[in-house]
Amino acid sequence: MKRAWDIMKQYAPWLMMLLCIDGFAALLLWLADVRAFRALTAVIVLTSVLLAAAALGVAGYRALRREQAFFEFLNNPDEKQEELLVKLAGPVQRDAVRKLAETLRERERLCAQASAKAEDYEEYVESWAHEIKTPLSLLTLLLDNRREELPESMGFKLDAIQNRMQEYVEQMLYYARLKSARKDYLFEQIEIRKCVEDVLDDYRILLEEKGFDIVISIPGEKTSGQICDTFGRMPEAVNEAAVYADRRGLHFLLSQVISNAVKYSGREPRLEICFAPGGNNRILSVIDNGIGVRACDLPHIFDKGFTGDSGENRQKATGIGLYLAREIAREMNLELEAESEWGEGFEMRIIFPVVD
């Protein structure tokens, strides 16, 4: 109905012209013969209505066919669809249709080239990341088997280098993953304590070297909030707290947060990880007592490339870690919230929606 009304509005000037002609003809007939005017008025009106209806019907049918052909042409601007649209468009619009077809086909060709280049780049990044794992594995093997032969300070430096290289490789892979048209997330129930353990184990040597006290507070544990005397040993859980997410994505997200806690730690470093329900959500909080972030920088910490003015270490940062963390969180339908006071520490909250 709305479409028919739009067509009537389009042809309203012609209908008004037809009405004026009928009125003028009726006036001439009345001046010529009043009795003939009375006899033929109904015929004139009925004929005008039928002609108008027929004209509107034909015009509406052609407009619908033209519209359908136009949308099919947009979806597939090949020569066949182009010729069909040219026939329906009429001689006035033919040149415009042909120009549009050429432009769309050129854009389509350029998009195909860009897509092919993006796929090639993605394959190269993935290939490079897998290749770089070989020297990383050799470095890990060296540190595991020959650590006692290395000076303690050198061993720590090699650990830091290995950890940093691994972190950069992971960042590059996830950046490529975000830009990829193919998404391979696997959402499942994840035991949050086990995921936290895995991430902490990746940073075990750095955390031990800096003397971090680790506080774990997860509902269902026999002892809540206990400070781990030996790194990585957490109380046994009676009921595992679980969240619904992609395991690799959540691991990467937590890695970025804990990596920042290590980089920007202060004296007597402390790391507290809490997991608790919050209304319709479950919240995992990672809290450190490091240098924190200035109030003017806090709203921008998730911006791509933003490093801020929070000390020398942050000026050397790439500004990509928390940006990737936020993007991965969005992909998994999670929220990130950050709070900090300069010189007092930093808190990152990961908010999981409750899934029935």
C-alpha positions in Angstrom: 0.0 0.0 0.0 2.8 2.4 0.9 4.5 1.6 -2.4 1.3 2.3 -4.4 0.9 5.6 -2.6 4.5 6.6 -3.4 3.9 5.8 -7.1 0.7 7.9 -7.0 2.6 10.8 -5.5 5.2 10.5 -8.2 2.6 10.8 -11.0 0.5 13.4 -9.1 1.4 16.2 -11.5 0.2 14.2 -14.5 -3.0 13.3 -12.7 -3.6 16.9 -11.9 -3.1 17.8 -15.5 -5.6 15.2 -16.6 -8.1 16.6 -14.1 -7.6 20.1 -15.4 -8.1 18.9 -19.0 -11.3 17.1 -18.0 -12.5 20.3 -16.3 -11.7 22.4 -19.3 -13.4 20.0 -21.6 -16.5 19.9 -19.4 -16.6 23.7 -19.3 -16.5 23.9 -23.1 -19.2 21.2 -23.3 -21.4 23.1 -20.9 -21.0 26.4 -22.9 -21.8 24.6 -26.1 -24.8 22.5 -25.0 -26.0 22.2 -21.4 -28.1 19.1 -22.1 -25.1 17.3 -23.7 -23.0 18.3 -20.7 -25.5 16.8 -18.3 -25.6 13.6 -20.4 -21.9 13.2 -20.9 -20.4 14.3 -17.6 -20.6 10.9 -16.0 -19.0 9.3 -19.1 -16.1 11.8 -19.0 -15.5 11.3 -15.3 -15.6 7.5 -15.6 -13.3 7.4 -18.7 -10.8 9.7 -16.9 -10.8 7.5 -13.8 -10.3 4.3 -15.9 -7.5 5.8 -17.9 -5.8 7.1 -14.8 -6.1 3.7 -13.1 -4.7 1.9 -16.2 -1.9 4.4 -16.5 -1.0 4.1 -12.8 -1.2 0.3 -13.0 1.2 0.1 -16.0 3.5 2.7 -14.5 3.5 0.9 -11.1 4.2 -2.5 -12.6 7.1 -1.1 -14.6 8.5 0.8 -11.5 8.4 -2.5 -9.5 10.1 -4.4 -12.3 12.7 -1.7 -12.6 13.3 -1.6 -8.9 13.7 -5.4 -8.7 16.1 -5.3 -11.7 18.1 -2.5 -10.0 18.5 -4.5 -6.8 19.5 -7.6 -8.7 22.0 -5.5 -10.7 23.5 -4.2 -7.4 24.0 -7.7 -6.1 25.5 -8.9 -9.3 26.5 -6.1 -11.8 27.3 -8.4 -14.7 26.5 -7.7 -18.3 23.2 -9.7 -18.3 21.8 -7.7 -15.4 23.1 -4.5 -16.9 21.2 -5.1 -20.2 18.0 -6.0 -18.4 18.2 -2.8 -16.4 18.9 -0.8 -19.5 15.8 -2.0 -21.2 13.6 -1.2 -18.2 15.3 2.1 -17.5 14.5 3.7 -20.8 16.6 5.7 -23.2 17.2 8.7 -20.8 18.9 6.6 -18.1 20.8 4.2 -20.3 24.1 6.1 -20.2 23.9 6.4 -16.4 23.2 2.7 -16.0 26.1 1.7 -18.2 28.4 4.1 -16.3 27.2 2.7 -13.0 27.8 -0.8 -14.2 31.4 0.0 -15.2 32.0 1.7 -11.8 30.6 -1.2 -9.8 32.5 -3.8 -11.7 35.8 -1.8 -11.2 35.0 -1.5 -7.5 34.3 -5.2 -7.3 37.6 -6.0 -9.0 39.5 -3.8 -6.5 37.7 -5.3 -3.6 38.6 -8.8 -4.8 42.3 -7.7 -5.1 42.2 -6.2 -1.6 40.7 -9.3 -0.2 43.3 -11.5 -1.8 46.1 -9.3 -0.5 44.6 -9.4 3.0 44.4 -13.2 2.9 48.0 -13.4 1.7 49.1 -11.1 4.5 47.1 -13.1 7.1 48.7 -16.4 5.9 52.2 -14.8 6.0 51.6 -13.5 9.6 50.4 -16.9 10.7 53.4 -18.6 9.0 55.9 -16.2 10.5 54.4 -16.7 13.9 54.7 -20.5 13.6 58.3 -20.1 12.3 59.4 -17.9 15.2 58.2 -20.5 17.7 61.2 -22.6 16.7 63.9 -20.3 18.1 61.6 -19.6 21.1 61.3 -23.3 21.8 65.1 -23.6 21.6 65.5 -20.7 24.0 63.0 -22.4 26.4 64.9 -25.7 26.1 68.2 -23.9 26.8 66.8 -22.3 29.9 65.2 -25.5 31.2 68.3 -27.7 30.7 71.2 -25.3 31.1 70.0 -22.8 33.6 72.5 -23.9 36.3 75.3 -23.1 33.8 74.2 -19.5 33.4 74.7 -16.7 35.8 71.5 -15.9 37.7 71.2 -12.4 36.2 71.7 -13.7 32.7 69.1 -16.4 33.2 66.6 -13.8 34.4 67.3 -11.5 31.4 66.8 -14.5 29.0 63.5 -15.3 30.7 62.4 -11.8 30.3 63.3 -11.8 26.7 61.6 -15.0 26.0 58.5 -13.8 27.8 58.4 -10.6 25.9 59.0 -12.3 22.5 56.2 -14.7 23.2 53.9 -11.8 24.2 54.6 -9.9 21.0 54.0 -13.0 18.9 50.6 -13.5 20.6 49.7 -9.9 20.2 50.5 -10.1 16.4 48.5 -13.3 16.0 45.5 -11.8 17.8 45.7 -8.6 15.9 45.6 -10.6 12.6 42.8 -12.6 14.0 40.7 -9.6 14.8 41.2 -8.2 11.2 40.4 -11.6 9.7 37.0 -12.3 8.1 37.2 -15.8 9.5 36.4 -16.2 13.2 37.3 -19.5 15.0 36.1 -18.8 18.5 35.0 -21.8 20.6 32.8 -20.8 23.4 32.6 -23.2 26.3 32.3 -23.4 30.1 35.8 -22.5 31.5 37.0 -23.0 35.1 38.2 -19.6 35.9 40.7 -20.8 38.5 42.4 -23.1 36.0 42.6 -20.4 33.5 44.2 -18.0 36.0 46.7 -20.7 37.1 47.7 -21.2 33.5 48.3 -17.5 32.9 50.2 -17.1 36.2 52.4 -20.0 35.3 53.4 -18.3 32.1 54.7 -15.4 34.1 55.9 -17.5 37.0 59.6 -16.7 36.7 59.1 -12.9 36.3 56.7 -12.8 39.2 59.0 -14.8 41.4 62.0 -12.6 40.4 60.1 -9.4 41.3 58.9 -11.0 44.6 55.2 -10.7 43.9 52.7 -11.8 46.6 49.8 -13.5 44.9 46.3 -13.3 46.5 43.6 -15.5 45.0 40.0 -15.0 46.0 37.6 -17.3 44.1 34.2 -18.5 45.5 34.1 -22.1 46.3 37.6 -22.4 47.6 38.3 -24.0 50.9 40.4 -21.0 51.9 39.6 -17.7 50.3 42.0 -14.8 49.9 45.0 -16.8 51.0 48.4 -15.4 50.0 50.4 -18.1 48.2 53.6 -18.8 50.0 54.9 -20.8 47.0 54.0 -19.4 43.6 51.2 -21.1 41.7 49.9 -23.2 44.7 46.3 -22.2 45.2 43.8 -23.8 47.6 41.8 -26.7 46.3 38.3 -25.7 45.1 35.2 -27.4 46.3 33.0 -25.9 43.5 34.8 -24.5 40.5 33.7 -21.1 39.4 33.1 -21.2 35.7 32.5 -18.7 32.9 31.3 -19.0 29.3 34.0 -17.8 26.9 36.6 -18.7 24.4 39.5 -20.3 26.2 42.4 -18.9 24.1 40.8 -15.5 24.0 40.3 -15.3 27.8 43.9 -16.6 28.3 45.2 -13.8 26.0 43.1 -11.2 27.8 44.4 -12.1 31.2 47.9 -12.3 29.9 47.8 -8.7 28.8 46.5 -7.5 32.2 49.0 -9.5 34.2 51.9 -8.5 31.9 51.1 -4.9 32.6 51.0 -5.6 36.4 54.6 -7.0 36.0 55.9 -4.2 33.8 54.6 -1.4 36.0 55.1 -2.9 39.5 56.3 -0.9 42.4 58.0 -1.8 45.7 56.7 -4.9 47.5 54.6 -5.9 44.5 51.3 -7.5 45.2 48.7 -9.0 42.8 45.2 -9.8 43.8 42.8 -11.8 41.7 39.2 -11.9 42.8 36.1 -13.6 41.2 32.6 -12.8 42.4 29.1 -12.4 41.1 27.8 -8.9 40.5 24.0 -8.7 39.8 23.4 -10.3 36.4 27.2 -10.6 35.8 30.2 -12.3 37.1 33.3 -10.1 37.7 36.9 -11.1 37.6 39.1 -8.4 39.1 42.9 -8.2 38.7 44.4 -5.7 41.2 48.0 -4.6 41.6 49.8 -2.0 43.7 52.0 -0.7 40.9 52.5 2.8 39.6 49.0 3.1 38.3 47.7 5.4 35.6 47.2 9.2 35.8 43.6 10.3 35.8 44.0 12.1 32.5 45.2 9.0 30.8 42.7 6.5 32.3 39.9 7.2 29.7 42.3 6.5 26.9 44.2 3.3 28.0 42.2 1.1 25.5 42.9 3.4 22.6 45.1 1.9 19.9 48.7 3.1 20.3 48.0 5.2 23.4 50.9 5.0 25.9 50.1 8.1 28.1 52.4 10.0 30.4 52.5 7.6 33.3 56.2 7.1 33.8 59.2 6.1 31.7 58.1 2.5 31.3 54.8 3.5 29.7 56.6 5.8 27.3 58.4 2.8 26.0 55.2 0.8 25.6 53.6 0.0 22.3 50.1 0.9 23.3 48.7 -2.2 21.7 48.1 -4.7 24.5 45.1 -3.2 26.2 43.6 -2.2 22.8 43.8 -5.9 21.8 42.4 -7.0 25.1 39.4 -4.7 24.7 38.8 -5.9 21.1 39.0 -9.5 22.1 36.6 -8.8 25.0 34.1 -7.3 22.6 34.4 -10.3 20.3 33.5 -12.5 23.3 30.7 -10.2 24.5 32.6 -9.3 27.6 33.2 -5.8 29.2 36.4 -4.3 30.6 36.4 -1.7 33.3 39.6 0.0 34.7 40.2 2.0 37.8 43.4 3.5 39.0 45.0 6.1 41.2 48.4 7.4 40.3 51.0 5.8 42.5 48.4 3.6 44.2 47.8 0.7 41.8 45.6 -0.4 39.0 42.4 -2.5 38.8 41.0 -4.2 35.7 37.6 -5.8 35.9 36.5 -8.4 33.3 32.7 -8.6 33.4 31.1 -11.9 32.2 27.3 -11.9 31.4 25.5 -14.8 33.1 24.4 -17.4 30.5 21.4 -19.5 31.3 
